[in-house]
């Protein structure tokens, strides 16, 4: 049973006269967007979401309550939203999981209604774009606090901490990035994995290979985890990936904790040792507790 939602939620229309599953972004910023336009997770979307329309994620489990919370936090709902991956102590979203492929909606004109889905045929999939960020930090309060930590030099502090113990922390750091990339590949639907592996003409095959490389090899914050750890090369002195973005690492860490928590309840087993927790995210969490005691995390 398909429910048509014809109302507009602060600049985001869910449903249209032609496609009830289509997510359309408003061309003008909303009140929420004007308030939250500096949110770290939304910067890359600022231009694209005003000029392009994307199909919703094929892997999606989001309640109406969570949609409203994310809309309030970000000013819009990412079309490739999969689920809320971490929550604060009050149950509000703090991180979300995103689908690894963006699929732009093709608007067909000249005799066909605008909004018709042109992605039903495999030969019309040139509008797919890989999306490297698996976990986003959605909470603006935590985002601002982490930005303050970055201004205080914690990126370099954490980087130096790993470089000072390459043999133990460095190896775990590479493994953490590898697991992140593997998880992103496994999030893909069977159809999209098959499509990315499907051979074709040389140019198309190369394009899909490039997309696979980005999805399979990009760790947290875009780090290529196979350069050293998985590429058959030995780790040299201080040969560890740069920390880059504390927001991405914290979103990953909190999402890992949530996943492990529910896995233990459902399977009643201990997965310690199998999942390498994001140490930078953990250090960020400890720094937030110390530096921002009133922050709800």
N, C-alpha and C positions, 0 to 999 in steps of 0.2 A: 504494500500500500504506500503510495507516494503522497506526502503532504505538501501542498504548495504553500510556501511562505511568501506572501507578496508584500510584506512590510519592509520598510527601510530602517535599519538599525544604525543610526548615527553615521551615515555615509556608507554603510555596507548593505547592499541588497542581496538577500539570500533568496534565490529564485527569480525567475523572469517569465514573461509570457511564453517564451520559447523553450526554456530549460529550467526546471525547478531546482536543479542541483548546481546551477551556475553561480559562482561568487563574483560579484561585480564591485569594483571600488569606485567611490565617488571621485569626480574630477576636481572637486574643491575640498580643501581641508576641513575637517569637522572640528567642533569645539574640543573634543578629546585629543584629536591629532595636533591641534595648535598647542595644547597644554603639554603633550608628551612627545613633541617632535624631536627632542634631544635624547630620547631613549636610545640606549646603545644598540639594542637589537633591531631597531627599525631603520637605521640610517640607509642601508643599501636599497631599501624599498621606496624611499621617498619619491624618486622620479618614476620608477617602473610601475608602481601601483596606481599612478595617476594617468598613465597612458596605455596600460595593458590590462587585459582581463585573463585570469587563469582558472583552469578547472580545479575543483577541489581534490584533495588527496584521496586516492583509492583506499587508503588505510586510515580510517578516522573513527575515533571513539571519544567524543566530546559532548558533555551535557550542556543543556541550555544555560545553566547557571555558570559553568566554566566559560562558555562563549561570552557571556556578559562581562565576566571578570577580566578576560583577556582583552576584550574591546575597550574596557575602561583603562586597562594598563597601557596598551600599545596605541590605542586610537583607531585600530583596525584589527581584523582577524586574518592572519596569514592564510592564503588559500591552501598551502601545503601543510597545514596543521594536522598532526596525527592525534595527539593527546596531550594532556597535562602530565608532565613527567616528574614533577616535584612540587611540594606544597609547604607553606610555612606552618607554624604551630597552630594557627587558627584555621587551617584547611584551605587557605587561598592559594592560587597558583603562584609559583615563583619561577618555574621553568616549564618549557614546552618542547615536545619532540616534533621535528619537521620532516616531511617526506623528501627523499633525496633527489627527486626530479620535479621541476616546474614544467607544467604543460600549458602553454598559452592557448587561450580560446581563439579559434579562427572565426571571424565574422564573415559569412558568405553573403555576397550581394548579387545583383543582376539576376533577379528571378527567384532567389532563395531568401528566406527570412534571416535577418541578422540574428546572430546568436546560435545558429545551428552548429552542432558539434561536428568538426571535421576530423576528429581523432579516431573515428571508428575504423578507419582503414590504416593498416600498418605503413603503407607507402606515403601517408600524410603526416608522419611523425617528425618532420623537420622543425617543429616548434617546441621540442623538448630541450630543456636546459638543466644541467646538473646543479644541484644545490648542496654545497659542501658542509653546511652547518647542521648537525643532527640535533643538537640541544641549544635552545635559546633561553636566555635569562629574561623573563617577562616582567618581573616586579621592579617598578621604577625606583622605589626607595632603596632596595638592595643594590640596584644598578648605580645609583648616585654614590652610595657608600663605597662600592668597589672602585668607582672612578677616582674617589678621593685617595684610596689606597694606592692606585696607580700613580697619582700625582706625587705621592709621598715616596715613590721609588720602590715599591714592593715587587714590581716585575723583575727588576734587576736583583733584588735581594733573593727572591726565589730561584732565579736563574743561577746565581752564584752558589746557592745551597746545593743544587743538583750537580753543578760542575765540580764542586769540592768532593763529591762522592760518586764519580762516574761508574765505578765498578758495580755498585749496588743500586743507588738511586737512578743512575743513568740508564742501566739496563731495564729497570722497571718502567722508567719514563718512556722509553721506546715501545715497550710492550703495551703500555696504556694506550698509546697512539694507534698501535696495530689493532687492538681490540675495538677501539672506537670506529676505525674504518671498516672492520669486519661487520660490526653491528649495523652500520649504515647500509652496507650491501645487502644484509639479510632483511632489512626493513622493506626493501623493494618488493612489489608484487611479483608473482611468477611471470606474469605477462611482460612486465618491464624488464625483468632480468633476461628473459628469453629474447626480447627485442634488442637489448644491448649486446647480446652474444650472437645475434643473427648475422651471418655473412651477407654481403651485398656487393655493389659496385665499389671500386677501390676508394673513391672519395668518401662514400657513405660508410664503408668499413673503417676507414681511418678516423672519421668523425665519432663513430660509436666507440672506438678504442680509446680515443681521447676522453670521452665521457666516462668510460669505465675506469680509466686511470684516475680521474679526479675523485670518483666515488670510492674506489677500492684503496687508493693510496693516500688520501688526505686524512690526516689525523685531526686532533683537536686544533681549532683555529687555523686549519689549512696546512698543517705540517705534513710533509711527505715522510711517512713512517718507514718507507723501504730504502731510503737513501743510505742509511747505515745499518739499522737493526735487521731489516728483512731483506736487504739487498746483497747479502753474501759478503759484505765488507766487515772487517773487525772495527770495533769502536776504538777510536784514537783518543788522545788526551782532550778532555773538554768537548768531545764530539757528541753533543746532546742537542736536541731541537730547542729553539728559542721559545721562551714562555709566551711571548706576544700578548695575549688578551686574557686578563683574569676573569672577565665576565663569562667567556666561553668555558673556561676550566671549572668555574664554580657551578655553572649550569650542568655540566657533565657530572661533576662529583655528587651534587645533590640528587641528580637523576639516578646515578648508580646506587646510592643508598636506598632510594625508594624501590628500585628494581630488586635489589638483594633482599629487602625486607619482605616484599610480597612473595618472592620466590621461596624464601625459607618457610613462610606460612603455608604456601600451597604444596610444597614438596617435602617439607619437614626434613630438610637436609642442610648441611653447612657448606656453603660455596666459598668460604674463605680460602684463598690461595688460587682459586680459579679466575677470579676477577681482580685485576690490578686497579685499585682505587686511584683516582686522579689526585696525586699528592699535592699539586699546586692548588687544586680546588679545596683540598682539606686544609692547607695552610691559610688559604684565603678565608675559609670559614672560621678558623681559630683567630685570625686577625680581626675579623668582623666582630666576634664575640668580645674581644678585648677592647677594640677601639670604638665600637658602637653598641654599648650595653643595652640601649633602649630600642634597638632595631629588632623588629619581629621577623625572625628567620626560622 
